[in-house]
Amino acid sequence: MTDEESDSKDDSLQNLTFECVALHDFKAEQKHDLSFQQGELLTVTGVRDNGWWEAKNDKGETGLVPSTFFKIPDHVKPIIDGTLELETGKRNIPSANSKSSSRKPERPESNEDFVTDETDPPRTLVDRFSEMSMNQDVLPKGFRTSVLFDLAQKDSLYSMGNFMAPKLDESGISFKDICYEKTLLKPNATLLQKKISLIAARQIPEPPNDFIVKSRHIRMCFHDGNKVLSNIHTVMAKWSKSAPKLWMFNSKITPKDSCVEEGEIFIKCNECVPTLGILFELCISYEHLKGTSGEMCSGWAFMKLLNDSGEPVKSKTNILKVQDTEPFTAYFLRANSQGIAGFFKKIKDKQKLPRIVISICDPDRPSNQQMSYLPSCLIGPWSCISILSLSRKVTAEDLLERSSFDSTERILSPVLASLPRVLNEPDLLDALRISWTSIMKNFNTDDIRMDNTKKKTFRDLYCETVFVIANSNNLLPLKFGNSDSENARKAEIKRLLHIQDAREETLPLSEELEFLPLSLNMISANIINLNKGVKF
């Protein structure tokens, strides 16, 4: 082989791009390494003969990864095996079973050798389904792994807490999603503010008898046919053993109900793209008789939110056909894919085909005003609009406590520090909603109109109840779909709220409270991490 041929093959490998799944966890040990977890899908953007490949994850982060930690696709193996010498003595790569973290592989001389283009288009949902096809064998026919569940579990970027958290702009000295009018939070105008009601889902397929159904629910988010644009919101469904194919939803919830059981949802978005809509995934949490458990998807539906003129759709009731194919496969090429067209086709679909009945309308004026203080892209339970709006105003005021615009010191604010976690855990959000509803009953008309009074009362209530509950040593970690964990958390939260309601003593001073060791992260927020989607 000539030197020119060798150089040509080396160049082709460095430009080789393919996706592969991690077989084991890996934690970055050097500056240019890229951490990943087992089962995570990475895009390899360059193959090196020292065994350390250039890769990029879903967040756009790039770095070097050990090649032995991945399952190499069959179509790529011949290319690599025919060009690289795979003698282990020529490189120092950690093996998949190795427990030692010491290694000294060859490193590039500069960062430019492995930094990839950050403007690469995001992977579509079809790519995600291809990634998870390896799990299809364990699921019954007609069911798939839930894409939105996979995203929500692996990436906190798609949580409500992350979307509610203030975000720094590129300058790092101001917030791109918060505007002030003097010292008060200024409402932001958005393209779309609507109220959605989930009415029913009919003729939804049932899994075989060896799958024990734990819960049925719908996961939803803003989507443009290519990527997720918002947080992923979950709504639990009700069903009966006599009619398991019929899913029903609560239009109104009581203080005893959870916000995830509420079928009325607010949506707010400022993305003006022709294909903007809401993606619905109909999911089932299950336990198999063989001892396995997980979540599978029985179908999906998509509701467009903009008409051909780019204006928001008018109030109406939609009947959306549940698709059982890969999401958005030739979806926008079909003229009748949005709904059910034709009289006889409506009758046929109504009787036999899976479908979701959803209504969309404009919010009432008070709710519309409260929604204007929320971030420009968000989905959430309708009953929580008031507390989300108040928490947004309180955190905006706390951000003004910085000594200067370019200060990187931590901000002393228990609300700002713990609110993302509270919003991500529905039972904690329920505790805040129930407590605030109880307080509001004692407000007179003047107090309700006084925004400063409400903000002060909300801050005191939050610090005396939800903040304390969230940091209780007896509160188990949240595990969605785990009934034992959910019931234990519900009992602990109910016990602590009962102590607060007794009024004999404040909850933070109660002898029955076992508080976690106090740390700086509990009561203060790191201003630098506000833009990174990480825990404060």
Disulfide bonds with the S-S distance in Angstrom:
none
